[in-house]
Amino acid sequence: MSAIIEHFQTLTQIPHCSKEADKLLDFLVTFAKERNYTVEVDAVKNIYISKGRPTLCLQAHYDMVCMGKAPQIETYIEEGVMRAKDSSLGADNGMAIAMMMQSMDEGRELEFLLTSDEEIGLIGANEVAFDLKSKYMLNLDSEDEAEVYIGCAGGADISAFKQDDYVEGEGTCYEVAVKGLVGGHSGVDIDKGIPSAIKVLGKYLVENGVTELASIYAGERRNSIPANAVAIVRSEKALENEGDVSVRVLKESSKVLAEGEKIIHLIDTFKHGVHAMNEELGIPDVSINLAIITADEKGGVKIETSARAMGAEALESLTNETVEMFASYGFEVKVEDKYPAWKPDVSAFTNLVSEEMKAVFGKTKMMAIHAGLECGVIAEKYPAMKFASIGPTIRYPHSTREEVDLDSVGRIYEVLLGIINRL
């Protein structure tokens, strides 16, 4: 296991935020070639690595969600758990890459598919077109040991824009801020009761009768539950600190958005969070994350959301509902980066993976996840392949609390070796 952790430590020192991962791409290409693997890179910067006559393809993405100080990452270990100081860690999906690197060090005859920009809409996976030889693909992007994932949610990013005007306002000018909430993954953590900074801010403004909005900068990433939100408002009523909301009087006066009251109302009434649970799978079935809201100095207001559902019909319904809601407030709406759900599929391959998982952990269960695994997209491109997804225990991805259980990494690699030997 120590070699895998060393590989991961190396990865943390190479910047690889989404859209800015070229240095890691170059590193991985060189690493593979030095170990006599064949390497191809496509137009969207997916990496294909192979040796011999493989029957198994290992798959992961090589970009990460950069939160806090990332890509400046300083790791530390406490009681077998690795974290980063004031930043996301990048164990999602860097630990998978480290396991792949170890497999290459061992010279194993495998295929490796490393996709680009997964965290901002499965961009690389949508364009994959390599001539894969394997019958089986094992995705390494799951985050709970002893579980074999055989299905995932589909999703769509829905963004809305409107041009507003600035007009004179009344009352005292305030900065109203919600900062440093815990955040989390907008899929797997959406049912964990984690507060959204945007929703906390909106509720405060409505409850205090604030109707004049000068500006707002809220949220971090489309696939992260918002941890921070700051608005400049005007109010004739004195505003005070309350709970997670801090208030500061500003000396200067600001003009306000003509339709600021409507935007505040939208924030407060938006149905952020879980819309329906999947009782059979014990996970959310339908959800949406109110991710980012910004208003620039010219009055342009932009809202970004991330919708998820375990089935195509439910995703279409949620998407249409959200588009209509934004349109009713006068926004122009775009639906972007839509990706399919991966319908749960039990096969001889998933049974084999489960058997190897049970051999190491003493237990196993097949699961689906309320997040976008690349299996759904890639399976549409390679219909003859069989898929499963596993991974070590990673908690709070997409946040500065991200952590990985190091013993879990070693055990999952043991499972991986068992699968390789069986195939």
N, C-alpha and C positions, 0 to 999 in steps of 0.2 A: 504493500500500500504506500510506503514512503516514497517510492519512485513516482507514483501517480500524483501525490501531493506536491512533490518537487516540480513536476511538469505544470501543475496548476499554478503554483507560485510564479513560475516563469510567465505564464499567460497573463496573470494579473498585472505584470509590469509592461505589457504591450497594449497600448490603447486599442480598444475595439468596440466603442460605442456604435450603435446602429448608424449607418451611413458613413462612418469614419473608422472602418476596420481594415484598411488597406495594409497597414503594417503587420497585422496578424495574418492576413492572407499571404503576404510575402514570406513570413516566418514559417507558416505551415507548409507551403509549397517547397521551400528549401529543406525543411525537416524531412518530408516524405521522400524527396529525391535523394537525399543523402543516405537513405535506408533502402535505396533501389526499388522504390515504388514508382509506378507510372502515374503521372499527374496531368489533369486537364483543368482549365479554368474557362468558364463560359462568359458571355457578354455581361451578365448581371452579377458576376463574381462568385458564383457557386464553384466549389472545388470538388473534383472527382479524383479519388486516389485508389489504385488497385494493384494487386500482385497475384500472379498465378491464375488458378481456375477457381475462383471463389464461389461458394454457395450462399454466403451470408454477407449482407451489406449493413454496416453500422452507419447510422444517420444522426446528425445533430446540426444545430446552427452555431455559427461562430461569432455572432454579434451579441451584445449585452445591453440591458437597460442601465444607463448611467444616471445614478441618483446621488445627491450630495456632492462630495468631492471627486467622485469618479469622473474621468478615468485615472485619477491619482488614487491608487488603492494601496492601503497599508493594512495587511492582514494581521490577525492575532488569534491565538487559540486558548480557549478556556474549557477545561473539563471535556476535552474531546470534540469541542465544537469550534469551527472556524468562522470568524466574522471579519468585517472590515471597519476601520475607524472612520465614522462619519461619512460612509459611502455605501452604495450597493457593492456586493462582493463579486458578482459575475459567475458564481457557481452554476447559475442558470445562463448558459449551457456549457460554461467553461470546464466543469468537472467531467462532462462527457468527452470533450476534446482531449482532456488529459488522459482519460482511459484509452482513447483511440491512439494517442501518442505512445502509450505503453505497449499497446498491441503491435504497433509498428516497430518499436524497439525489439520486440520478441520475434519479428519477421513473419507474422502470421499471414496466411493467404486469405485475404479479405478484400472487400470493397468498402470504401468510406465515402459517404456523401455529406459534405459540409456546406450548408446553405447559408446564404447571405440575408441580412436584414429581415430575419424572422420576426423580431420584436416590433416592427413597424408595419406589419401586414402580410407576413409570409411571402415577401416579395421574391426572394430567391426560389422558394419552393414552387411558386406559380410558373416559373420559367424553366424548370429543370427539364433537360432533354438529352441527357447522357445515355449512352448505350449500356445500360446496366445488365450484368450477366447473372446476378444472383436470383435464386428462387424466393429468398426470404429477406425481409428488411426489419432490423431491430432499431427502433428509435430510442435514443437515450435521454429524452427530455422530460421524463416523468420525475416526480418529486417526493414519492413515498416508497420506502423500501418494502419488500415483501408483497408488493402489489404489481399485477400485470395489467396494463391498460390496453383495452381492445376497442375503444371508441372515444370520441371527443366532440366538443361543441363546434358548430360552425359559427361564423361571425361576420360582422360588417362594421366598418367605420363610417359614421354619419356625421358630416360637418355642415354647419349652417353659417351664412354670412349676410349681414345687412349693413348698408351705409346709413348712418344717422347724422343728425346735425347737432352742433353745440349751441346752447342758448343760455341766457343769463339765469342764475339760480338765486335762491334765497337761503338765509340761515348760515350758521357756522360751518366751516369746512373741516371735515374729519378724515383721518386715515383709520379705517376699520380693518383689522387683520386677524386671521386665524393661521397660526404658524406652528410647524413642528408636530403635526399629528402623525400617527404611526404609518399611515399609508399601507399599501399592499397591492397584490396582484388583482386586477379587475375581474378575473375569472374565478380562480380557486379560492380567493379570499372574500368574494363579494357577499357571502352569507355569514361572515364571521363577526358581524356587528361592528366593523371598523367604521368610524365616522368619516364622512366626506367633508373636507374643509369648505368646499363650495356650498354644500347644503347647510352646514353650520352657519356660514356667513349669511346666506339668503334668509334663513329663519330669523336670525338676529335683526336684520334690516326690516323685515316685515313686522316683527313683533314690536319694534320701536318706531314704526310709522315712517320709516325713511322712504322717500319717493324720488329723490334727486341723486342720480348717479353720474359722477364725473368720469371715472375710469375704473377698470377692474383687470387684474392680472391674477389668474387662479389656475391651479393644477400644474402638473409636470409632464405627464406622458398619457397618451390615449389608453394605454393598458395598465395604468396605475391609478389606484384610488387616491384622489387628491389629498395631499398632506398640507398644502399651503394655499391661502387665498387672501388677496389684499385688494381693497376697494377704497377709492376716494369718493366721499359723498358729502352732501350738504343737508343740514337738518336744523330746523328751528327749535326742536327739542334737544336738550342736552343729552349727549350719549356718554355712557360709562362702560368700563370693563365689565365683562360678564362671562363666567366660565372660561371657555377656550378663546373667547373674543377679546382682543385688546384694542383700545381706542386711544387715538392721539389727536389733539387739536392742532390744526395747521394754521399758520399765520396768514398765508396767502389765500386768496379766494380763487375758485375755479368755476368756469362755465360747466354746465351739465348737459348730458345727452337728452335730446328732446323726448326720446322714448325710454328713458332710464327706468321709469316706474314699471313699464311692461317687462323689461329685462329682469328686474328684481322679482317680479311676479312669476316669470318663467322659471327662474332659478328655484324659487320656493316651492313651486307646484310640480316641477319635473320629477317623474317617477324613477329616481335613481335607485339602483339595487335590484334585488331579486323580484321578478314578476310572477314566477311559478316554480315550484319544486318538482323534481322527478322522484316520486316516492319509491319507484322500483329500484333506481340506482342510488338513492339517498344523497343526491346532489342537486344543485339548482338546475332547472330545466330552461328557464328564460331569464335573462338579466340584461341590464344596461348600465354603463358607467358614464356619468356626467363628468367628463375628464378635464377639459380645459376651456376657460373663457377668457378672452382678451378684448380690450377696447383700445384702439390706438388713438394718437393725438388728432387724427383727422376724422374721428367718429366712426371708423370701421369696427364693427362688433363681430367677433368670430367665436363660435361654439363648436367643440369637438366631443364626440361621444363614441363609445365602443359597445356594440350590441352583440349578444351571444345567445345561442339556442342549440339544444341537442338535436333538433330536427329542422329540415328545410322549410316546412310550412310555418312553423312557429317563428323562425327567423324572418321569413318574408312578412309575416303579420306584424311583428315588432318593428321592423324597418319601415313599413308603410305607415304605421301609427306614428312613429317618430318624425318621419318626413312631413306628414300632415300637420302635426303639432307645431313644428318649426314654421311651416308655411303660414299657419294661422296667425303667427306673430310677425309676419312680413319678411321672413328670411328666405334667401335663396339656399337651396339644399343640394348637397352632393352625397351620394353613396359610393364609398371607395373601398378598395382592398377587401372585397367580399371573398370569403373562402368557405368551402363546404364542411358540413359535419362528417365525421368518420363513424359510420354506422357500426355498432358493436358486432364483431364477427368472431365466433369461436371456431378454431380450426386445429388441425394436427400440430401446427406450429405454435399456436398460443398454448395448447396443452403441454407441449414440450417445454416451453419457457416457464410455465407454471410449475412443472415437475422439478426443474432445476432451481427455481426460487424456493420451493418447499424443502429441497435437499439442503439448502444453506440456512434458511431462516426457520425451518420447522413448521411453517405455515405459508399460505398464499391465498390470494383471491383475485379474481378478474374484476376489473373496474372500468368505468368510463370517467372522463374528467371534463369539468365545465371550463375548458380553456381550449385554445386552438393549437392542437398538435399538427405537425406538418404531414402526418400520415394521411389525413383526409385528402389533402391536395395531391400528394405524390401517388396515392393509391388510384386516383382517377387516371393518372398518366401511365401507370404500370399495373393494369388490371390482373395480370397473371401472378403477381407477387403476393405473398402473404405477409402480414404486418403484425407487430406487437410493439409495445413501448414499456421500458422500465427505467429506473433511475434511483440514485441514492436519496436519502431524506434531506430535502432542502426546505427551509421554512422562510416565510416572508420574502419571497423573491420580488423584485421590482421595488425594493425599499431599502432604506439605510439600515434596517434590522435584519437583512438577509443573512442566513446562517446555514452551514452544512455540517451534518454529523459525519465525522471523519471515519469512524468505524463502519458506518453504513457504506461509505465509498468502497472500502476494502471488500466488504461482503458482496456488494453488487458486482464488483469485478470478478469475484469468484463465481457468481452466477453466470456472468458473461462467458467465462472460460468453459464452464460446463456446457453452455449452449453451443459454443464453437466446437467443442469436442464431439458432442452428439451429432452435429451436422456434418 
